[in-house]
């Protein structure tokens, strides 16, 4: 066809070891939790600065 090969040929090449795939999963999950934490703390800081109390 266009010389790119079939999908089944690329599936074997793209298969990474389990530890590497799980490592990326942990890195991405940890990064998203960290970003959410930073956003929540910034939001809390701005709300406190605007005079809103948590109690």
N, C-alpha and C positions, 0 to 999 in steps of 0.2 A: 504494500500500500504506500505508505509515506516513509518507510525506513525507520520508524521509531520503535518497532517491535510490539509484541502483544503485551497485554496487561499481566499475564501469567509469568512472563519473563522478568518483569520488574518487581513482582511480589517477592521473589527469592532474594533479590538484591536489597530491597528495602527492609527486610526483616532484621531487626536489631536484637541483641541479647536482651533477655528479660530484665536483668539488673539495670541496663541502660534505659529501657523504656520506663521502668518504675522510678528510676532516678529523675528522669524528666518530669514525670507525673508529680513527684514530691516537690521538685523545684518550682513548677508552675503553681501548684496548690499553695505552697508556702509564700510565694510572691503575691498571690491574690489575697491571702489572709493578711499579709503585711500591709498591702495597699489599703485594704478595707479598714484596718486598725488606724493607720495614719489619717485617713479621711474622717473617721469617727472622732479621733482626738482633735483634729482641726475644727470640725463642726462643733464639738463641745466647747472648745476654746472661744470660738466666735460667739456662741450663745451665752457663755459666761461673761464675756466682754460687753455684750448687749444688755446685761442686767438680769438675765434669766438664771435662776438658781436651780440646783439639783435637789434641794430639800424644801 
